[in-house]
């Protein structure tokens, strides 16, 4: 079971991501959101209530980084560097990166081909 402190530490990062992708417009349900959160739950990750939008926002930021040529490992290392002191493991972050990639941006094409190294 993952430590509950992971939830608190991840919340700050996720809220920033949610602010980037959320809007005041009427929300429509996206089945990919449920699939992404289900993948995280399936491996035992948990988070505080009402922070799902932040997790989903982070997933979209992960796709953005992939689009600009970052490898999944580079993204995981970068996120982990910020959250390691708060008890978030590289495995947890790797799970997030892999779930985001497979759910929101499978086979995404790089917008900066000279930077891409085979996503």
C-alpha positions as CSV (number, residue, x, y, z in Angstrom):
1,X,0.0,0.0,0.0
2,X,1.3,3.4,-0.9
3,X,1.9,6.0,1.8
4,X,-0.9,8.5,2.3
5,X,1.7,11.3,2.3
6,X,2.0,10.7,-1.4
7,X,-1.4,12.1,-1.8
8,X,-0.7,15.4,-0.1
9,X,2.6,16.0,-1.9
10,X,1.2,15.3,-5.3
11,X,-1.8,17.5,-4.7
12,X,0.1,20.7,-5.1
13,X,1.7,19.7,-8.4
14,X,-1.6,18.3,-9.6
15,X,-3.5,21.5,-8.8
16,X,-1.1,23.5,-11.0
17,X,-1.7,21.1,-13.8
18,X,-5.5,21.3,-13.3
19,X,-5.4,25.0,-13.5
20,X,-3.9,24.8,-17.0
21,X,-6.4,22.4,-18.4
22,X,-9.6,23.2,-16.6
23,X,-12.1,25.9,-17.5
24,X,-15.3,27.5,-16.2
25,X,-17.2,26.1,-19.1
26,X,-19.7,23.2,-18.7
27,X,-17.7,20.1,-18.1
28,X,-18.3,17.1,-20.3
29,X,-17.5,13.6,-19.1
30,X,-14.5,12.1,-20.8
31,X,-14.3,8.3,-20.6
32,X,-10.5,8.5,-20.8
33,X,-10.5,10.3,-17.5
34,X,-12.2,7.4,-15.8
35,X,-9.8,4.9,-17.6
36,X,-6.8,6.9,-16.4
37,X,-7.9,7.1,-12.8
38,X,-8.8,3.4,-12.9
39,X,-5.3,2.5,-14.1
40,X,-3.8,4.4,-11.1
41,X,-6.2,2.8,-8.7
42,X,-5.5,-0.7,-10.1
43,X,-1.9,-0.4,-8.9
44,X,-2.8,0.9,-5.5
45,X,-2.4,4.6,-5.9
46,X,-4.8,6.8,-4.0
47,X,-5.4,10.5,-3.6
48,X,-7.6,12.9,-1.6
49,X,-11.2,13.5,-2.6
50,X,-11.8,16.1,-5.3
51,X,-8.3,16.1,-6.6
52,X,-9.0,14.0,-9.7
53,X,-9.0,17.0,-12.0
54,X,-5.4,17.8,-10.8
55,X,-4.3,14.2,-11.7
56,X,-6.0,14.4,-15.1
57,X,-4.3,17.8,-15.6
58,X,-0.9,16.3,-14.9
59,X,-1.6,13.6,-17.4
60,X,-2.2,16.2,-20.1
61,X,1.0,17.9,-19.2
62,X,2.8,14.5,-19.5
63,X,1.4,14.3,-23.1
64,X,2.6,17.8,-23.8
65,X,6.1,16.9,-22.7
66,X,6.0,13.7,-24.8
67,X,4.9,15.8,-27.8
68,X,8.0,18.0,-27.4
69,X,10.4,15.0,-27.4
70,X,10.8,14.1,-23.8
71,X,11.1,10.4,-23.2
72,X,8.8,8.8,-20.6
73,X,11.9,8.2,-18.5
74,X,12.9,11.9,-18.7
75,X,9.4,13.0,-17.6
76,X,9.3,10.5,-14.7
77,X,12.8,11.6,-13.5
78,X,11.8,15.2,-13.7
79,X,8.5,14.8,-11.8
80,X,10.2,12.5,-9.3
81,X,12.9,15.0,-8.6
82,X,10.2,17.4,-7.3
83,X,8.2,14.8,-5.4
84,X,10.9,12.4,-4.0
85,X,11.4,14.4,-0.8
86,X,7.6,14.0,-0.2
87,X,7.8,10.2,-0.4
88,X,6.6,9.8,-4.0
89,X,8.5,6.9,-5.5
90,X,9.8,6.7,-9.0
91,X,7.6,3.7,-9.5
92,X,4.5,5.8,-8.6
93,X,5.6,8.5,-11.1
94,X,6.4,5.9,-13.7
95,X,2.9,4.5,-13.3
96,X,1.4,8.0,-13.9
97,X,3.5,8.6,-16.9
98,X,2.7,5.2,-18.5
99,X,-1.0,5.5,-17.7
100,X,-1.1,9.1,-19.1
101,X,0.7,8.0,-22.3
102,X,-1.5,5.0,-22.9
103,X,-4.8,6.8,-22.1
104,X,-4.4,10.3,-23.5
105,X,-1.7,10.3,-26.1
106,X,-1.0,6.8,-27.5
107,X,1.2,7.1,-30.5
108,X,1.3,10.8,-30.3
109,X,3.4,12.6,-32.9
110,X,6.1,15.0,-31.9
111,X,5.5,18.6,-32.8
112,X,9.3,19.1,-32.7
113,X,10.7,16.3,-34.8
114,X,14.3,17.3,-34.4
115,X,13.9,16.9,-30.7
116,X,12.1,13.5,-30.7
117,X,14.0,10.4,-29.7
118,X,11.4,7.7,-30.4
119,X,8.5,8.1,-28.1
